[in-house]
Amino acid sequence: MATRWGICGTGRISHDFIVALETLPAKEHQVVAVAARKLEDAREFAKRHNICRAYGGYEELARDPAIDVVYVGVIHPHHLSACLLFTNAKKNVLCEKPLAMNTKEVQQILASAKMNDVFFMEAVWTRFFPAFVEIRRLLTQEELGEVKMVRAEFGVPLTHKPRCVQKELGGGALLDVGIYCLQLISMVYNGEKPECIQATGVPLETGVDETVVATLKYSKNRLAVLTCSLRMELPNDAVIVGTKGTIRVPYPVWCPTSLVVNGKETQYPLPEPCLPLNFTNSTGMRYEAEEVRQCLLKGLKQSAVMSHADSLLLAEVEDEIRGQVGVVYSQDCQ
Ligand SMILES: NC(=O)c1ccc[n+]([C@@H]2O[C@H](COP(=O)([O-])OP(=O)(O)OC[C@H]3O[C@@H](n4cnc5c(N)ncnc54)[C@H](OP(=O)(O)O)[C@@H]3O)[C@@H](O)[C@H]2O)c1
């Protein structure tokens, strides 16, 4: 039986997600409905992607009984309301990153998912790429010895995009791109909470973070450094340094198609998209979609690779870094 997807939001990432699903067998993944704030947007999107049902409003999608899981692809200030709508309607959910604006919102979403006994995952797609599966294998088998340092960077010029810079649209480097560095660091350090975080940054006139540098210290003197920026193109790679070896995750670190382990490079090519994509390597969202399917088939309510605790940790560390840099969203004051 195919996993029947409903799509919430008809923006750029929703388009790419559907193109990624189309790289998977149709007998396993089907998009059966889409909802937008405006019916004409939903209809146009449905026509472009050959989706049979189009709704003008997310509530109708929540009421559709013939959906196994909803993909939430709206901008992050609207993740809380959308996720609560779908979890309360007993729908399984895959929600785009960042899961919400702060820890308090993430807690509300996760509590609702638990209370309604539905599957829920933050769409940290990077973790499901073959290169990241290999990183976890190398770490589990202790092939690097003890990891002592992780450095990760993600910076691209995005200040021309309103969603990335306007505070009310959830702008800011950390939540948009820095989260990818943070999720890598958290994965390597096995979901541990940092003992100490020191962050500094450069704000934009809009009050959100343009560039952030943060150092994180973990138990046993293990360190990490992350840099993220909406202003400048950084190398956008990462290194994981252990006592017995080093992994380099080359550009693009958030969706890598290669890995360099102790100097030896391995390629992990992606399938070609059937339509032009909005973002780099988006067909790689197929791996998170397949994780969702496998979890649903097993009756799991969360993924072991990107768990509720993982989402909570990301939000807590993001809150701490934002606090130190001085970025406050209206949601923090509610
Ligand atoms: N995984 C990745 O690689 C990746 C890449 C890019 C973005 N993202 C994440 O995906 C989310 C969407 O990003 P995007 O670039 O696709 O955004 P987008 O195209 O600008 O907007 C996505 C949707 O959000 C809703 N929306 C936009 N502005 C709104 C507003 N002012 N008020 C209420 N709703 C609004 C609209 O839904 P309707 O269609 O219903 O009107 C829109 O179609 C973000 O949370 C972002 O962090 C992830």
Ligand as a Chemical Component Dictionary entry (heavy atoms), coordinates in Angstrom:
data_LIG
# 
_chem_comp.id                   LIG 
_chem_comp.type                 NON-POLYMER 
_chem_comp.pdbx_formal_charge   0 
_chem_comp.three_letter_code    LIG 
# 
loop_
_chem_comp_atom.comp_id 
_chem_comp_atom.atom_id 
_chem_comp_atom.alt_atom_id 
_chem_comp_atom.type_symbol 
_chem_comp_atom.charge 
_chem_comp_atom.model_Cartn_x 
_chem_comp_atom.model_Cartn_y 
_chem_comp_atom.model_Cartn_z 
_chem_comp_atom.pdbx_ordinal 
LIG N1  N1  N 0  14.513 21.436 3.838  1  
LIG C1  C1  C 0  15.029 22.443 3.158  2  
LIG O1  O1  O 0  16.019 22.342 2.477  3  
LIG C2  C2  C 0  14.330 23.738 3.176  4  
LIG C3  C3  C 0  14.598 24.659 2.168  5  
LIG C4  C4  C 0  13.873 25.836 2.172  6  
LIG C5  C5  C 0  12.951 26.088 3.155  7  
LIG N2  N2  N 1  12.740 25.183 4.143  8  
LIG C6  C6  C 0  11.765 25.462 5.204  9  
LIG O2  O2  O 0  10.486 25.348 4.596  10 
LIG C7  C7  C 0  9.600  26.365 5.068  11 
LIG C8  C8  C 0  9.017  27.109 3.883  12 
LIG O3  O3  O 0  10.056 27.701 3.118  13 
LIG P1  P1  P 0  9.781  28.177 1.587  14 
LIG O4  O4  O 0  11.069 28.717 1.085  15 
LIG O5  O5  O -1 9.102  27.114 0.836  16 
LIG O6  O6  O 0  8.785  29.385 1.872  17 
LIG P2  P2  P 0  7.784  30.140 0.888  18 
LIG O7  O7  O 0  7.782  29.531 -0.460 19 
LIG O8  O8  O 0  8.097  31.592 1.001  20 
LIG O9  O9  O 0  6.375  29.933 1.635  21 
LIG C9  C9  C 0  5.857  28.648 1.892  22 
LIG C10 C10 C 0  4.406  28.755 2.231  23 
LIG O10 O10 O 0  4.233  29.388 3.501  24 
LIG C11 C11 C 0  3.018  30.106 3.507  25 
LIG N3  N3  N 0  3.287  31.523 3.758  26 
LIG C12 C12 C 0  4.213  32.300 3.188  27 
LIG N4  N4  N 0  4.156  33.562 3.651  28 
LIG C13 C13 C 0  3.156  33.576 4.555  29 
LIG C14 C14 C 0  2.597  34.581 5.386  30 
LIG N5  N5  N 0  3.072  35.839 5.371  31 
LIG N6  N6  N 0  1.569  34.254 6.185  32 
LIG C15 C15 C 0  1.084  32.987 6.209  33 
LIG N7  N7  N 0  1.593  31.987 5.444  34 
LIG C16 C16 C 0  2.614  32.286 4.619  35 
LIG C17 C17 C 0  2.387  29.967 2.118  36 
LIG O11 O11 O 0  1.444  28.907 2.185  37 
LIG P3  P3  P 0  0.176  28.805 1.177  38 
LIG O12 O12 O 0  0.695  28.123 -0.040 39 
LIG O13 O13 O 0  -0.824 28.029 1.940  40 
LIG O14 O14 O 0  -0.278 30.212 0.931  41 
LIG C18 C18 C 0  3.587  29.598 1.267  42 
LIG O15 O15 O 0  3.266  28.900 0.117  43 
LIG C19 C19 C 0  10.423 27.203 6.046  44 
LIG O16 O16 O 0  10.112 26.832 7.368  45 
LIG C20 C20 C 0  11.867 26.873 5.717  46 
LIG O17 O17 O 0  12.718 26.933 6.853  47 
LIG C21 C21 C 0  13.395 24.013 4.168  48 
# 
loop_
_chem_comp_bond.comp_id 
_chem_comp_bond.atom_id_1 
_chem_comp_bond.atom_id_2 
_chem_comp_bond.value_order 
_chem_comp_bond.pdbx_ordinal 
LIG N1  C1  SING 1  
LIG C1  O1  DOUB 2  
LIG C1  C2  SING 3  
LIG C2  C3  SING 4  
LIG C2  C21 DOUB 5  
LIG C3  C4  DOUB 6  
LIG C4  C5  SING 7  
LIG C5  N2  DOUB 8  
LIG N2  C6  SING 9  
LIG N2  C21 SING 10 
LIG C6  O2  SING 11 
LIG C6  C20 SING 12 
LIG O2  C7  SING 13 
LIG C7  C8  SING 14 
LIG C7  C19 SING 15 
LIG C8  O3  SING 16 
LIG O3  P1  SING 17 
LIG P1  O4  DOUB 18 
LIG P1  O5  SING 19 
LIG P1  O6  SING 20 
LIG O6  P2  SING 21 
LIG P2  O7  DOUB 22 
LIG P2  O8  SING 23 
LIG P2  O9  SING 24 
LIG O9  C9  SING 25 
LIG C9  C10 SING 26 
LIG C10 O10 SING 27 
LIG C10 C18 SING 28 
LIG O10 C11 SING 29 
LIG C11 N3  SING 30 
LIG C11 C17 SING 31 
LIG N3  C12 SING 32 
LIG N3  C16 SING 33 
LIG C12 N4  DOUB 34 
LIG N4  C13 SING 35 
LIG C13 C14 SING 36 
LIG C13 C16 DOUB 37 
LIG C14 N5  SING 38 
LIG C14 N6  DOUB 39 
LIG N6  C15 SING 40 
LIG C15 N7  DOUB 41 
LIG N7  C16 SING 42 
LIG C17 O11 SING 43 
LIG C17 C18 SING 44 
LIG O11 P3  SING 45 
LIG P3  O12 DOUB 46 
LIG P3  O13 SING 47 
LIG P3  O14 SING 48 
LIG C18 O15 SING 49 
LIG C19 O16 SING 50 
LIG C19 C20 SING 51 
LIG C20 O17 SING 52 
# 
